[in-house]
Amino acid sequence: MKRIAFALGVAVGYLFGTASGRRQLAKFRVWASDVWADPRVQGYVQEYEAQAAAFAKQQGTALWEKAVDTAKSAMPGSTTSPEDTIVAPVLDADDANPGAGLR
């Protein structure tokens, strides 16, 4: 672990402490902005933004329903107990995007 920290420190010192390191960092920034502006990359970004928005909307609805059911069961005079309430499990990110790792 100490070796990794030392190597990372040397790399950061080179990039920010020397003129040639700052030139390399500037080249990397230009390359990164070119990659980000590429239409193929932006297509993937838009696709995953849409998937994330749909997942958030789905989870928001599921969490809202669970909160309402829990609140109703906690009210005095309720005929159901929290143990009797069946709530669909909240999905995780893998459930919302099956097969994402198959590309």
GIQUI-V715391 format. One record per residue. N is the residue number from 1. RES is the residue in one letter. SS is DSSP state (H for helix, E for strand, C for the rest). PHI is phi in degrees with one decimal (* if undefined). OMEGA is omega as a letter, one per 30 degrees, with the letter a starting at -180 (NA if undefined). Layout:
((N/RES/SS/PHI/OMEGA) (N/RES/SS/PHI/OMEGA))
This chain:
((1/M/C/*/a) (2/K/H/-65.9/l) (3/R/H/-66.7/l) (4/I/H/-65.2/l) (5/A/H/-63.4/l) (6/F/H/-64.6/a) (7/A/H/-63.2/l) (8/L/H/-64.0/l) (9/G/H/-63.4/l) (10/V/H/-64.2/a) (11/A/H/-64.2/l) (12/V/H/-65.4/l) (13/G/H/-61.6/l) (14/Y/H/-64.8/a) (15/L/H/-64.8/a) (16/F/H/-99.7/a) (17/G/H/-102.3/a) (18/T/C/-122.4/l) (19/A/H/-65.0/l) (20/S/H/-67.7/l) (21/G/H/-66.2/l) (22/R/H/-67.0/l) (23/R/H/-65.7/l) (24/Q/H/-62.6/l) (25/L/H/-65.3/l) (26/A/H/-65.8/l) (27/K/H/-61.1/l) (28/F/H/-64.0/l) (29/R/H/-62.4/l) (30/V/H/-64.1/l) (31/W/H/-60.9/a) (32/A/H/-64.7/l) (33/S/H/-69.0/l) (34/D/H/-65.5/l) (35/V/H/-65.0/a) (36/W/H/-63.5/a) (37/A/H/-80.6/a) (38/D/C/-60.9/a) (39/P/H/-59.9/l) (40/R/H/-66.0/l) (41/V/H/-65.3/l) (42/Q/H/-64.0/l) (43/G/H/-62.5/l) (44/Y/H/-65.0/a) (45/V/H/-60.6/a) (46/Q/H/-65.2/l) (47/E/H/-61.2/a) (48/Y/H/-73.6/l) (49/E/H/-64.0/l) (50/A/H/-64.9/l) (51/Q/H/-63.9/l) (52/A/H/-66.0/l) (53/A/H/-65.4/l) (54/A/H/-65.0/l) (55/F/H/-63.2/l) (56/A/H/-63.7/l) (57/K/H/-64.9/l) (58/Q/H/-63.9/a) (59/Q/H/-68.2/l) (60/G/H/-61.1/l) (61/T/H/-64.8/a) (62/A/H/-63.5/l) (63/L/H/-67.5/l) (64/W/H/-61.5/l) (65/E/H/-61.5/l) (66/K/H/-65.0/l) (67/A/H/-64.2/l) (68/V/H/-64.3/l) (69/D/H/-61.1/l) (70/T/H/-65.1/l) (71/A/H/-64.9/l) (72/K/H/-63.8/a) (73/S/H/-73.0/a) (74/A/H/-87.5/a) (75/M/C/-72.3/l) (76/P/C/-62.2/a) (77/G/C/84.6/l) (78/S/C/-72.0/a) (79/T/C/-88.9/l) (80/T/C/-113.7/l) (81/S/C/-100.2/l) (82/P/C/-57.5/a) (83/E/C/-72.3/a) (84/D/C/-80.8/a) (85/T/C/-77.1/l) (86/I/C/-102.3/a) (87/V/C/-121.1/l) (88/A/C/-63.1/a) (89/P/C/-65.5/l) (90/V/C/-74.1/a) (91/L/C/-74.5/l) (92/D/C/-104.0/a) (93/A/H/-60.5/l) (94/D/H/-68.1/l) (95/D/H/-71.5/a) (96/A/H/-77.3/a) (97/N/C/-134.0/a) (98/P/C/-67.0/l) (99/G/C/80.2/a) (100/A/H/-65.4/a) (101/G/H/-82.5/a) (102/L/H/-90.9/a) (103/R/C/-76.4/NA))
